[in-house]
């Protein structure tokens, strides 16, 4: 073989073997930080821990010299990023870290985050951390996960960032934080050294690995994976011995001698108790069966009583002879605004007083059994007040002795509202019907008196009778429309393409002739507005809106009708400069029989117009909106789908 060829072959072999020899020359730079018992730094500066034992075993096999460098956790990560460290132990895998480092495929140990608290605190879940100061290690994966969970649960702890887990425990012990987050293994090994409280709040299970710089650490990672994969197959390997020493024996060392003796004594007592129970089991088996049967009967009875209470629509309160609440159903919870769990075993009168209810209500509910029902008002934070009828009756024991009182709370709000509407209807209808009837009767009486009126006066009288008849017909039509809607009949609309702009122009002309004080201004699209509607019902809507605009603008002025078209809707707005409405009046504008001014001098009407207008618009699939200010007029807009 030519010498030149041999030279190039030796050069190629040296190129491929150079990385392996480089590790034999340059020490592997390893970052260590305080995370006992996985990795820690002794006072003399030497490292120790589970990961250190495993790494030194690998280094001995691979003949790596090791150079340890102490650093804080975040500093270690930065050094590994910058290439000043070759290897970092005890690090959890995450998507963000996967792009920076090369991780061992084999995990060394599993771990998860755990919450500790100050003595005397109480934490059952992550939700209990809301508003608390929580100490966490900067850059810790468990701290970052807890912050994400807190955001998801919409809670806001106050985070205190520290350098390592030991500082988290020190902050707790010194009272600088209400709670702290460390890893489960660190807490298991070190919690007894601090005055802290162990909790059951755990989260974010992870596996812990070695990590190397991605650019140059593949050889290190592969060597560690080879050893771990091999030793995990042998239960007697150095890997399992290290696990036993650093984790399992640590747990045993956490148990003080007196506790071990106490546990041994408890085990002996338990063994004796088990033996004694075995002797008695045969004798109590029959009694147990009878007791179970009796308990089942009692359970069924309780379930039946509970089902009855929960199925009753009225509120039920059951009190004992001392006036303490023993049971209440969901209807009572809704009426009183308090949950059953908060009311049980509390005095009825005291509870109602705390709820801010009137003294009369407390007296009615705690009054003598069998007394006459009392109707009272329960204030509500939102919405209208509730009208309640309270009636009490005695509960007797099997021996006929008083065992308590049951109070029925019946919601009579709708009945009161129905009575109010009935009274308003009778008053309004009587007034509105009487006015045109008086005119009709008066003018018809004049017509019956032959020769009393001239032909011209007779025509005027007949015109008046006809006009008042139309008023009566309109009132009756409104009542019939309302009756059909209230009885659940569907408002039938017979749609056909209709030029609504043409309808508006036709309806405005008579109003221009009848009212010289008002100036009607039309702002309508030039093109024809063909919309599929029931023309008769839309005329009824326009008549109501125009009539209201005229009636409630007694001083006259401009009444503006504006229309617009787009691809989906036809929109019409009627604006007047009239008396306007307050916010309270605006809320009730769709109530049946409601009129803004119900005095004897008010504008006539039953108060049904806007209710019927809304029903007609909604039956067409449209919407209606009313805005108004006192003294500044009213603006009514509705839309109809095209």
Residue pairs with C-beta under 8 A, 6 or more apart in sequence:
19 219
20 219
23 62
23 64
23 219
23 220
24 63
24 64
24 65
26 65
27 64
27 65
27 66
27 67
28 59
28 64
28 65
28 66
28 67
28 86
28 87
28 220
29 67
29 69
29 84
29 85
29 86
29 87
30 47
30 55
30 66
30 67
30 68
30 69
30 85
30 86
30 87
30 88
30 89
31 68
31 69
31 71
31 76
31 79
31 80
31 85
31 87
31 88
31 89
32 39
32 40
32 41
32 47
32 52
32 68
32 69
32 70
32 71
32 76
32 89
33 39
33 41
33 70
33 71
33 72
33 73
33 76
33 164
34 40
34 41
34 164
34 165
34 166
35 49
35 73
35 90
35 164
35 165
35 183
35 186
36 49
36 166
36 186
36 189
36 190
37 49
37 50
37 185
37 189
37 246
37 247
37 250
38 49
38 50
38 51
38 89
38 90
38 109
38 185
38 186
38 208
38 246
39 47
39 48
39 49
39 50
39 51
39 52
39 89
39 90
40 47
40 48
40 49
41 47
41 48
41 70
42 48
45 70
46 68
47 68
47 70
49 89
49 90
49 246
50 108
50 109
50 242
50 243
50 246
50 247
51 89
51 90
51 108
51 208
51 210
52 89
53 238
53 242
53 245
53 246
54 108
54 224
54 227
54 228
54 238
54 239
54 242
55 66
55 87
55 89
55 210
55 224
56 66
57 227
57 238
57 239
57 242
58 64
58 223
58 224
58 227
59 65
59 66
61 223
61 227
62 223
69 79
69 85
71 79
72 163
72 164
73 137
73 138
73 139
73 140
73 163
73 164
74 138
74 139
74 163
76 85
76 88
77 88
77 139
79 85
80 88
80 100
80 101
80 211
80 212
80 213
81 100
81 213
83 213
83 215
83 216
85 213
86 212
86 213
86 216
86 217
86 220
87 210
87 211
87 212
87 217
87 220
88 101
88 210
88 211
88 212
89 210
90 108
90 208
91 97
91 101
91 103
91 208
91 209
91 210
91 211
92 111
92 141
92 206
92 207
92 208
92 209
93 103
93 206
93 207
93 209
94 141
97 103
97 211
100 214
101 211
101 212
101 213
101 214
101 217
102 211
102 212
102 213
102 214
102 217
102 218
102 221
103 209
103 210
103 211
103 221
104 209
104 210
104 211
104 221
104 224
104 225
104 228
105 221
105 225
106 209
106 224
106 225
106 228
106 229
106 232
107 207
107 208
107 209
108 207
108 208
108 209
108 210
108 228
109 185
109 207
109 208
109 243
109 247
110 205
110 206
110 207
110 208
111 183
111 184
111 185
111 205
111 206
111 207
111 208
112 142
112 183
112 184
112 202
112 203
112 204
112 205
112 206
113 142
113 143
113 145
113 146
113 181
113 182
113 183
113 184
113 202
113 203
113 204
114 181
114 182
114 183
114 184
114 187
114 199
114 201
114 202
115 123
115 126
115 129
115 179
115 180
115 181
115 199
115 201
115 202
116 168
116 169
116 172
116 179
116 180
116 181
116 182
116 187
116 191
116 196
116 197
116 198
116 199
117 123
117 172
117 178
117 179
117 180
117 196
117 197
117 199
118 172
118 175
118 177
118 178
118 179
118 196
118 197
119 195
119 196
119 197
120 197
121 178
121 179
121 197
122 128
123 129
123 179
123 199
123 201
124 199
124 200
124 201
125 201
126 146
126 149
126 150
126 153
126 155
126 201
126 203
127 153
127 155
128 201
129 150
129 155
129 157
129 179
130 155
130 156
130 157
131 155
131 156
131 157
131 158
132 157
132 158
132 178
132 179
133 157
133 158
133 160
133 176
133 177
133 178
133 179
134 146
134 157
134 158
134 159
134 160
134 177
134 178
134 179
134 180
134 181
135 160
135 162
135 167
135 168
135 171
135 172
135 176
135 177
135 179
135 180
135 181
136 142
136 143
136 146
136 159
136 160
136 161
136 162
136 168
136 180
136 181
137 143
137 161
137 162
137 163
137 164
137 165
137 167
137 168
137 181
137 182
138 161
138 162
138 163
140 181
141 204
141 206
142 181
142 182
142 183
142 203
142 204
142 206
143 159
143 181
145 203
145 204
146 181
146 203
146 204
147 159
149 203
150 156
150 157
157 179
160 171
160 176
160 177
162 168
162 171
165 182
165 183
165 186
165 190
166 190
168 177
168 180
168 181
168 182
169 180
169 182
169 190
169 191
169 193
169 194
169 196
170 194
171 177
171 180
172 179
172 180
172 194
172 195
172 196
173 194
173 195
173 196
179 199
180 196
184 202
185 247
187 198
188 250
188 251
188 254
189 250
189 254
191 198
192 254
210 220
210 221
210 224
211 217
212 218
212 220
212 221
227 239
228 239
230 237
231 237
231 238
231 239
231 240
232 239
234 240
255 263
309 316
309 327
309 329
310 329
310 330
312 329
312 331
313 331
314 331
314 408
314 409
314 410
314 411
315 328
315 329
315 331
315 332
315 333
315 334
315 335
315 336
315 388
315 408
315 409
315 410
315 411
316 327
316 328
316 329
316 331
316 332
316 406
316 407
316 408
316 409
317 325
317 327
317 328
317 332
317 348
317 365
317 406
317 407
317 409
318 325
318 326
318 327
318 328
318 395
318 404
318 405
318 406
318 407
319 325
319 326
319 348
319 366
319 404
319 405
319 406
319 407
320 326
320 403
320 404
321 402
321 403
321 404
323 347
323 348
323 349
323 366
324 345
324 346
324 347
324 348
325 343
325 344
325 345
325 346
325 347
325 348
325 351
326 344
326 345
326 404
327 340
327 344
328 336
328 340
328 343
328 344
329 340
330 340
331 409
331 411
332 409
333 339
333 340
335 378
335 386
335 388
335 409
335 411
336 343
336 352
336 355
336 357
336 378
336 409
337 355
337 378
337 380
337 381
338 351
338 355
343 351
348 362
348 365
348 366
349 362
349 363
349 365
349 366
352 361
352 362
352 365
353 359
353 362
356 379
357 378
357 379
358 376
358 377
360 374
360 376
361 376
361 378
361 388
361 390
364 374
364 376
364 390
365 390
365 392
365 407
365 409
367 374
367 392
368 392
369 392
369 393
369 394
369 405
370 392
370 393
370 394
371 391
371 392
372 391
373 389
373 390
373 391
373 410
374 389
374 390
374 391
375 387
375 388
375 389
375 390
375 412
376 387
376 388
376 390
377 385
377 386
377 387
377 388
378 385
378 386
378 387
378 388
379 385
380 386
384 413
386 411
386 413
387 411
387 412
387 413
387 415
387 416
388 409
388 410
388 411
388 412
389 409
389 410
389 412
390 407
390 408
390 409
390 410
391 407
391 408
391 410
392 405
392 406
392 407
392 408
393 405
393 406
393 407
393 408
394 402
394 404
394 405
394 406
395 402
395 403
395 404
395 405
395 406
396 402
396 403
397 403
421 592
421 593
424 593
424 594
424 607
425 592
425 593
425 606
428 593
428 595
428 598
428 606
428 607
429 475
429 479
429 606
432 475
432 604
432 605
432 606
433 472
433 475
435 471
435 604
436 468
436 469
436 471
436 472
437 468
437 472
439 464
439 465
439 468
440 465
440 468
440 469
440 472
443 461
443 462
443 464
443 465
444 461
444 465
446 452
446 453
446 461
447 453
447 458
447 461
447 462
453 461
475 606
478 606
478 608
478 609
478 612
479 606
479 608
481 491
481 608
481 612
481 615
482 592
482 608
482 611
482 612
484 491
485 491
485 612
485 615
491 615
491 616
491 619
493 533
493 534
493 537
493 616
493 619
493 620
494 534
495 532
495 533
495 534
495 620
496 532
496 533
496 534
496 535
497 530
497 531
497 532
498 530
498 531
498 532
498 533
498 535
498 538
499 528
499 529
499 530
500 529
500 531
500 533
500 538
500 563
500 570
500 572
500 640
501 524
501 525
501 528
501 529
501 563
502 528
503 535
503 538
503 539
503 542
504 522
504 524
504 542
504 561
504 563
504 572
505 522
505 524
507 539
507 542
507 543
507 546
508 520
508 522
508 546
508 561
511 518
511 520
511 546
511 550
512 518
512 520
515 550
515 556
517 555
517 556
517 557
518 549
518 550
518 553
518 556
518 557
518 558
518 559
519 556
519 557
519 558
519 559
520 558
520 559
520 561
521 558
521 559
521 560
521 561
522 561
523 560
523 561
523 562
523 563
524 561
524 562
524 563
525 563
525 564
525 565
527 565
529 563
529 565
529 570
531 570
531 640
531 642
532 642
533 620
533 640
534 616
534 620
537 616
537 619
537 620
538 616
538 620
538 640
540 612
540 613
540 616
541 613
541 616
541 617
541 638
544 609
544 610
544 612
544 613
545 574
545 613
545 636
546 559
546 574
547 609
548 576
548 609
548 610
548 634
548 636
549 559
549 574
549 575
549 576
549 578
549 634
550 559
550 576
551 603
551 604
551 605
552 576
552 578
552 579
552 596
552 603
552 634
553 559
553 576
553 577
553 578
553 579
553 633
554 578
554 579
555 577
555 578
557 576
557 577
557 578
558 577
559 574
559 575
559 576
559 577
560 573
560 574
560 575
560 576
561 572
561 573
561 574
562 572
562 573
562 575
563 570
563 571
563 572
563 573
564 570
564 571
565 571
565 642
567 642
568 641
568 642
569 622
569 639
569 640
569 641
569 642
570 639
570 640
570 642
571 637
571 638
571 639
572 637
572 638
573 635
573 636
573 637
574 635
574 636
574 637
575 633
575 634
575 635
575 636
576 633
576 634
577 632
577 633
578 633
578 634
579 596
579 630
579 631
579 633
580 628
580 629
580 630
580 631
580 632
580 633
580 634
581 589
581 596
581 628
581 629
581 630
581 634
582 630
585 596
585 628
586 626
586 627
586 628
588 594
589 596
589 610
589 626
590 610
590 611
590 614
591 607
591 611
592 607
592 608
592 611
593 606
593 607
593 608
594 607
595 602
595 603
595 605
595 607
596 602
597 603
610 626
613 624
613 638
614 624
617 623
617 624
617 638
617 639
617 640
618 624
620 640
620 641
621 640
621 641
622 638
622 639
622 640
622 641
623 638
623 639
624 636
624 637
624 638
624 639
625 636
625 637
625 638
626 634
626 635
626 636
626 637
627 634
627 635
628 634
628 635
